[in-house]
Structures are given as C-alpha cells and as structure tokens.
Amino acid sequence: MVPQAAGSGLKACALVVIFGGTPVSSLGPSSASLRTTTIVVIPARYHSTRLPGKALEDIGGRPMIEHVYRRASDARSVATVIVATDDERIADAVRAFGGEVRMTSPSHRSGTDRLAEVAATMECDLVVNVQGDEPLIEPEMIEQVIGPLVADAAVHMSTVCCAIRDPADHGNPNVVKVVSDGRGHALYFSRAAIPHMRDIRLQPAPRAYKHIGLYGFRRTFLLKFSDLPQTPLELSESLEQLRALEHGYGIHTVETQYDSIGVDTPEDLDRVRRQLLAVPART
C-alpha cells in the first residue's frame, strides 16, 4: 500500500519511527500498538560524498527511494510514510509514484534533524526514522523497533541490531557495531571492532553485533534530541546516536534476525540490485 500524495495541514499521529556484547531483547509490538498511530519519516538528500544522487538510482525500473517507501508502507503499525528532503529532484520522484513528501531545510546537520523538522509539524507520539538508502529494509524490522516504545513508557529511543555473520564485518569501519547490556540497553556504538577479543581462547566468546540504522523515537524526545549539542564521541565516530548516550539518555536495542544493506558505494548498489531483482517487486 502506498499512501496518497502529500496534502496540506497537520496530520494526527502517535508514533514516528526513523530510517541503524550481548544483546538485546526481541520485543515485538503488543496489542497496545493497535491504539498507537505510527509514522515513518525517510530523510533523503541528493548530495552524497561517495554516491551522489543515490536515492534516485534505478533498481528494477524504480528509484531506490521508492523501494524504501513501499517497504516501509508494508509495516503493519505504520499509518503514514513521509519522505523528508531538501531536493526537488527527489521530491518529484516521490510524487511521481504517489508518495508523500515534505520539503525541509538544506541546513540540517543530520537526517535526524530533518526528521525532527517534520515531526514538529505532526501531532504524534512516535516517529520511526528509516534511512533512504536502505532498499532491503524488512517491514518486520520496523515493527520490532516500535515494540519497546509501545511496551514500556520509559523507553524513549530504540534501534535494531543483528549478529555479525561475516568475520570481515567485525573489523570493517563501514559496519557499525553495538554492545548492549543484558536488558538490551546500548552501552556503546563504534566503527571499531567491539567487543575486542583480548583472549581468543575465552569460551563462550561474546557475540559481535552489527547496528542497523533504524530508529524509533517518542516525538517529545526526538524534538529534545535534535536540540542537544553535538558531542565529542559523536563527532569522532561520526555516529549521531552517541549524542544520546553522551547526554545520559538510553537507547533500547532489539536483536533482529534480518539484515540490510545500506547503499553507500557503487558496489553496495550492485549487491542490492542483484538481491532485489531475485524477488518480486512490492506493489
């Protein structure tokens, strides 16, 4: 299902979700989610250092942003999906397939700030951030990131991770790792190989987890988070989620059985094309 094209005026919603040691819980949405309206915001920009215009790259006859949009729209708990961009080329592409788009300021430091600009105009409880370069995102992953926010009023930010299957990914700085405590609370995110195995004979060895850049926020916290000053670790690692941890806010992690490919390079794009062309396109 693809929502109708954007109209004017405010929209009512209850949840906004953002396109990411021992994990983590595996909470899913409860029946309470049926009483909560969730929106997904997909921040998308045209200019990218390694792959400019990637949101519009063709995959099976559709721009990449359309694949992300349709997959997000298939999540059961999502009422509205909105693309947030500062580029008319992306906006035109979204309108062409019947999607909803909001034009945002070109001065934002991050996709989360773009997300917050949209959320500030919405009457909602939760916002999910789905990255515009994740065309393989599974709708169930969105449900999984919503689950802790619905189940526990004390959770104000959530994300997902999966076990690292390829040992080469553990040392790859383009693959962000996360370590969490036994309750699923994130301890740290890093591009470095964490946890570090000082003694390879240690058994059982702690598992390494890949962070997937999918976030769920309470709207009130999202607006607060976007106003927080950037922090040393955030800037050092170039990981904005560290801003929350450095300011003392928790992030709940959920282990998922799914993986995803963020498209940052031409090689990533080729991998995604091969995978998506092997399965029927969503309509």
Kinemage of the C-alpha trace (Angstrom):
@kinemage 1
@onewidth
@group {chain A} dominant
@subgroup {mainchain}
@vectorlist {calphas} color= white
{ca met a 1} P 0.000 0.000 0.000
{ca val a 2} L 1.299 3.435 -0.956
{ca pro a 3} L -0.312 6.399 0.845
{ca gln a 4} L -1.835 9.253 -1.089
{ca ala a 5} L 0.337 12.181 -2.166
{ca ala a 6} L 1.016 14.927 0.354
{ca gly a 7} L -1.718 17.328 1.263
{ca ser a 8} L -1.723 20.428 3.376
{ca gly a 9} L -2.348 20.826 7.054
{ca leu a 10} L -1.341 18.912 10.115
{ca lys a 11} L -1.706 15.169 10.391
{ca ala a 12} L -2.573 13.331 13.595
{ca cys a 13} L -0.292 10.511 14.618
{ca ala a 14} L 1.046 8.804 17.681
{ca leu a 15} L 4.437 7.411 16.701
{ca val a 16} L 7.293 8.424 14.428
{ca val a 17} L 9.967 5.864 13.510
{ca ile a 18} L 13.387 6.620 11.994
{ca phe a 19} L 15.168 5.246 8.735
{ca gly a 20} P 20.638 1.984 12.044
{ca gly a 21} P 28.174 -7.504 23.619
{ca thr a 22} L 25.197 -9.335 24.468
{ca pro a 23} L 22.013 -8.104 23.022
{ca val a 24} L 19.220 -7.292 23.465
{ca ser a 25} L 15.630 -8.095 23.736
{ca ser a 26} L 13.380 -9.393 20.991
{ca leu a 27} L 10.282 -7.430 21.865
{ca gly a 28} L 7.603 -7.143 19.222
{ca pro a 29} L 4.551 -4.907 19.020
{ca ser a 30} L 1.809 -5.675 21.515
{ca ser a 31} L -1.916 -5.170 21.130
{ca ala a 32} L -1.349 -1.682 22.509
{ca ser a 33} L 0.250 -0.787 19.175
{ca leu a 34} L -3.198 -1.003 17.616
{ca arg a 35} L -4.113 2.091 19.635
{ca thr a 36} L -0.976 3.953 18.591
{ca thr a 37} L -0.597 5.713 15.280
{ca thr a 38} L 2.924 5.408 13.902
{ca ile a 39} L 4.538 7.405 11.159
{ca val a 40} L 7.733 6.696 9.294
{ca val a 41} L 9.893 9.538 8.081
{ca ile a 42} L 12.523 8.783 5.431
{ca pro a 43} L 15.188 11.509 5.334
{ca ala a 44} L 16.731 11.664 1.867
{ca arg a 45} L 19.281 14.023 0.387
{ca tyr a 46} L 20.728 14.185 -3.101
{ca his a 47} L 24.317 15.062 -2.310
{ca ser a 48} L 26.371 12.140 -1.021
{ca thr a 49} L 30.143 12.019 -0.821
{ca arg a 50} L 30.561 8.528 -2.239
{ca leu a 51} L 27.413 8.095 -4.347
{ca pro a 52} L 25.666 11.375 -5.285
{ca gly a 53} L 22.005 11.045 -6.225
{ca lys a 54} L 21.767 7.536 -4.807
{ca ala a 55} L 18.147 7.990 -3.732
{ca leu a 56} L 17.230 8.178 -7.421
{ca glu a 57} L 19.379 5.292 -8.644
{ca asp a 58} L 17.353 2.851 -10.722
{ca ile a 59} L 16.721 -0.588 -9.259
{ca gly a 60} L 14.490 -2.762 -11.381
{ca gly a 61} L 12.790 0.174 -13.058
{ca arg a 62} L 12.117 2.105 -9.850
{ca pro a 63} L 14.193 4.699 -7.974
{ca met a 64} L 15.762 3.429 -4.773
{ca ile a 65} L 13.654 5.802 -2.656
{ca glu a 66} L 10.501 4.126 -3.980
{ca his a 67} L 11.684 0.693 -2.834
{ca val a 68} L 12.338 2.086 0.669
{ca tyr a 69} L 8.952 3.834 0.712
{ca arg a 70} L 6.970 0.771 -0.351
{ca arg a 71} L 8.688 -1.496 2.156
{ca ala a 72} L 8.054 0.984 4.991
{ca ser a 73} L 4.412 1.248 3.916
{ca asp a 74} L 4.036 -2.515 4.348
{ca ala a 75} L 4.740 -2.343 8.094
{ca arg a 76} L 1.508 -3.229 9.894
{ca ser a 77} L 1.641 -0.496 12.549
{ca val a 78} L 2.506 2.372 10.203
{ca ala a 79} L -0.223 4.846 9.336
{ca thr a 80} L 1.782 7.326 7.257
{ca val a 81} L 5.106 7.328 5.427
{ca ile a 82} L 6.730 10.660 4.549
{ca val a 83} L 9.930 11.392 2.638
{ca ala a 84} L 11.767 14.424 4.047
{ca thr a 85} L 14.135 16.056 1.552
{ca asp a 86} L 15.635 19.378 0.553
{ca asp a 87} L 15.964 18.430 -3.135
{ca glu a 88} L 13.227 18.937 -5.729
{ca arg a 89} L 14.527 16.048 -7.842
{ca ile a 90} L 13.854 13.613 -5.019
{ca ala a 91} L 10.529 15.292 -4.227
{ca asp a 92} L 9.416 14.985 -7.864
{ca ala a 93} L 10.349 11.290 -7.916
{ca val a 94} L 8.300 10.627 -4.771
{ca arg a 95} L 5.283 12.491 -6.118
{ca ala a 96} L 5.555 10.532 -9.373
{ca phe a 97} L 4.885 7.206 -7.621
{ca gly a 98} L 2.158 8.688 -5.386
{ca gly a 99} L 4.193 9.071 -2.208
{ca glu a 100} L 4.026 11.817 0.392
{ca val a 101} L 6.938 14.236 0.615
{ca arg a 102} L 7.867 17.242 2.754
{ca met a 103} L 10.454 19.815 1.764
{ca thr a 104} L 12.863 20.565 4.607
{ca ser a 105} L 15.700 22.989 5.310
{ca pro a 106} L 19.007 22.406 3.466
{ca ser a 107} L 20.951 23.428 6.580
{ca his a 108} L 20.341 20.325 8.720
{ca arg a 109} L 23.392 18.642 10.259
{ca ser a 110} L 21.887 15.155 10.022
{ca gly a 111} L 18.929 13.095 8.876
{ca thr a 112} L 17.595 13.104 12.427
{ca asp a 113} L 17.386 16.899 12.357
{ca arg a 114} L 15.444 16.644 9.094
{ca leu a 115} L 13.185 14.115 10.796
{ca ala a 116} L 12.595 16.446 13.712
{ca glu a 117} L 11.549 19.278 11.418
{ca val a 118} L 8.768 17.084 10.041
{ca ala a 119} L 7.811 15.713 13.476
{ca ala a 120} L 7.452 19.243 14.845
{ca thr a 121} L 4.501 19.751 12.488
{ca met a 122} L 2.786 16.493 13.475
{ca glu a 123} L 0.585 15.642 16.429
{ca cys a 124} L 2.030 12.214 17.161
{ca asp a 125} L 3.577 10.019 19.852
{ca leu a 126} L 6.240 8.038 17.969
{ca val a 127} L 8.429 8.618 14.929
{ca val a 128} L 10.440 5.984 13.044
{ca asn a 129} L 13.491 7.005 11.049
{ca val a 130} L 14.051 4.745 8.042
{ca gln a 131} L 17.157 5.613 6.062
{ca gly a 132} L 16.582 6.473 2.404
{ca asp a 133} L 19.461 4.234 1.318
{ca glu a 134} L 18.063 1.006 2.824
{ca pro a 135} L 16.023 -0.531 -0.035
{ca leu a 136} L 16.199 -4.001 1.562
{ca ile a 137} L 14.620 -2.920 4.853
{ca glu a 138} L 12.144 -5.535 6.079
{ca pro a 139} L 8.764 -4.210 7.280
{ca glu a 140} L 9.026 -6.520 10.291
{ca met a 141} L 12.177 -4.664 11.407
{ca ile a 142} L 10.058 -1.521 11.711
{ca glu a 143} L 7.595 -3.446 13.874
{ca gln a 144} L 10.478 -4.647 16.036
{ca val a 145} L 11.804 -1.135 16.639
{ca ile a 146} L 8.318 0.084 17.552
{ca gly a 147} L 7.745 -2.739 20.056
{ca pro a 148} L 9.791 -1.452 23.037
{ca leu a 149} L 8.305 2.044 22.726
{ca val a 150} L 4.784 0.635 22.884
{ca ala a 151} L 5.551 -1.857 25.658
{ca asp a 152} L 7.442 0.459 28.026
{ca ala a 153} L 6.695 4.146 28.571
{ca ala a 154} L 10.220 4.603 29.996
{ca val a 155} L 11.814 3.819 26.612
{ca his a 156} L 12.249 6.972 24.539
{ca met a 157} L 14.574 5.715 21.765
{ca ser a 158} L 15.043 2.292 20.201
{ca thr a 159} L 17.019 0.638 17.425
{ca val a 160} L 17.841 -2.795 15.983
{ca cys a 161} L 20.933 -4.924 15.519
{ca cys a 162} L 21.801 -8.338 14.132
{ca ala a 163} L 24.542 -10.865 14.797
{ca ile a 164} L 27.596 -10.398 12.588
{ca arg a 165} L 27.882 -13.417 10.309
{ca asp a 166} L 30.874 -12.405 8.181
{ca pro a 167} L 34.036 -12.108 10.330
{ca ala a 168} L 35.357 -9.430 7.948
{ca asp a 169} L 32.499 -7.143 9.008
{ca his a 170} L 33.798 -7.037 12.593
{ca gly a 171} L 36.841 -5.041 11.549
{ca asn a 172} L 35.152 -3.036 8.788
{ca pro a 173} L 34.731 0.620 9.865
{ca asn a 174} L 31.782 0.963 7.465
{ca val a 175} L 29.907 -1.626 9.551
{ca val a 176} L 28.838 -0.021 12.841
{ca lys a 177} L 28.939 -2.319 15.861
{ca val a 178} L 26.949 -2.116 19.093
{ca val a 179} L 27.386 -3.693 22.527
{ca ser a 180} L 24.454 -3.852 24.927
{ca asp a 181} L 23.798 -4.942 28.473
{ca gly a 182} L 21.656 -7.920 29.440
{ca arg a 183} L 18.485 -5.829 29.362
{ca gly a 184} L 19.052 -4.588 25.823
{ca his a 185} L 20.354 -1.146 26.773
{ca ala a 186} L 23.076 0.075 24.411
{ca leu a 187} L 26.459 0.558 26.090
{ca tyr a 188} L 28.344 1.851 23.042
{ca phe a 189} L 28.303 2.090 19.244
{ca ser a 190} L 31.543 2.114 17.290
{ca arg a 191} L 33.151 1.689 13.896
{ca ala a 192} L 35.932 -0.176 15.695
{ca ala a 193} L 35.879 -3.917 16.329
{ca ile a 194} L 33.870 -4.203 19.546
{ca pro a 195} L 33.884 -6.236 21.652
{ca his a 196} L 37.655 -6.690 21.382
{ca met a 197} L 38.781 -10.286 21.982
{ca arg a 198} L 41.954 -9.981 24.063
{ca asp a 199} L 41.977 -13.731 24.687
{ca ile a 200} L 40.681 -15.757 21.729
{ca arg a 201} L 40.574 -18.850 23.975
{ca leu a 202} L 37.749 -17.357 26.015
{ca gln a 203} L 34.632 -19.508 25.893
{ca pro a 204} L 31.865 -18.831 25.333
{ca ala a 205} L 33.060 -15.922 23.213
{ca pro a 206} L 30.846 -12.827 23.281
{ca arg a 207} L 28.965 -12.310 20.040
{ca ala a 208} L 29.513 -9.245 17.891
{ca tyr a 209} L 26.502 -7.315 16.654
{ca lys a 210} L 26.019 -5.088 13.641
{ca his a 211} L 23.962 -1.967 14.228
{ca ile a 212} L 21.271 -1.278 11.640
{ca gly a 213} L 20.474 2.422 11.281
{ca leu a 214} L 16.774 2.206 12.012
{ca tyr a 215} L 15.500 4.261 14.963
{ca gly a 216} L 12.256 4.705 16.827
{ca phe a 217} L 11.644 7.855 18.869
{ca arg a 218} L 8.986 9.251 21.087
{ca arg a 219} L 8.136 12.508 19.388
{ca thr a 220} L 8.848 14.518 22.534
{ca phe a 221} L 12.301 13.001 22.862
{ca leu a 222} L 13.093 13.412 19.158
{ca leu a 223} L 12.472 17.148 19.388
{ca lys a 224} L 14.678 17.336 22.500
{ca phe a 225} L 17.401 15.185 20.915
{ca ser a 226} L 17.678 17.377 17.819
{ca asp a 227} L 18.327 20.399 20.067
{ca leu a 228} L 21.129 18.736 22.034
{ca pro a 229} L 24.648 19.953 21.231
{ca gln a 230} L 26.853 17.544 19.317
{ca thr a 231} L 29.325 15.597 21.451
{ca pro a 232} L 32.996 14.572 21.162
{ca leu a 233} L 32.326 10.862 20.643
{ca glu a 234} L 29.578 11.587 18.120
{ca leu a 235} L 31.953 13.719 16.081
{ca ser a 236} L 34.887 11.325 16.469
{ca glu a 237} L 32.963 8.244 15.322
{ca ser a 238} L 30.563 10.177 13.048
{ca leu a 239} L 27.660 8.384 14.755
{ca glu a 240} L 24.859 10.670 15.883
{ca gln a 241} L 23.307 8.074 18.213
{ca leu a 242} L 26.296 8.606 20.511
{ca arg a 243} L 24.910 12.073 21.193
{ca ala a 244} L 22.081 10.437 23.149
{ca leu a 245} L 24.416 8.228 25.189
{ca glu a 246} L 26.846 11.057 25.968
{ca his a 247} L 23.985 13.201 27.232
{ca gly a 248} L 22.839 10.379 29.508
{ca tyr a 249} L 19.852 9.076 27.519
{ca gly a 250} L 19.384 5.357 26.975
{ca ile a 251} L 18.821 3.558 23.672
{ca his a 252} L 16.974 0.237 23.726
{ca thr a 253} L 18.327 -2.338 21.262
{ca val a 254} L 16.348 -5.177 19.718
{ca glu a 255} L 18.050 -8.133 18.072
{ca thr a 256} L 16.552 -8.956 14.691
{ca gln a 257} L 17.020 -11.999 12.508
{ca tyr a 258} L 17.053 -9.736 9.463
{ca asp a 259} L 19.966 -7.903 7.903
{ca ser a 260} L 20.049 -4.996 5.491
{ca ile a 261} L 22.456 -3.310 3.097
{ca gly a 262} L 22.938 0.434 3.355
{ca val a 263} L 23.873 1.763 -0.081
{ca asp a 264} L 26.994 3.914 0.263
{ca thr a 265} L 29.059 2.829 -2.739
{ca pro a 266} L 28.535 1.598 -6.336
{ca glu a 267} L 29.448 -1.884 -5.087
{ca asp a 268} L 26.645 -1.741 -2.490
{ca leu a 269} L 24.231 -0.688 -5.239
{ca asp a 270} L 25.208 -3.672 -7.378
{ca arg a 271} L 24.638 -6.051 -4.451
{ca val a 272} L 21.205 -4.571 -3.779
{ca arg a 273} L 20.222 -4.784 -7.447
{ca arg a 274} L 21.117 -8.460 -7.552
{ca gln a 275} L 19.113 -9.216 -4.415
{ca leu a 276} L 16.037 -7.170 -5.313
{ca leu a 277} L 15.878 -8.470 -8.868
{ca ala a 278} L 15.821 -12.007 -7.478
{ca val a 279} L 12.482 -11.403 -5.689
{ca pro a 280} L 9.168 -9.919 -6.909
{ca ala a 281} L 8.879 -6.135 -6.537
{ca arg a 282} L 6.418 -4.735 -3.988
{ca thr a 283} L 3.384 -3.013 -5.472
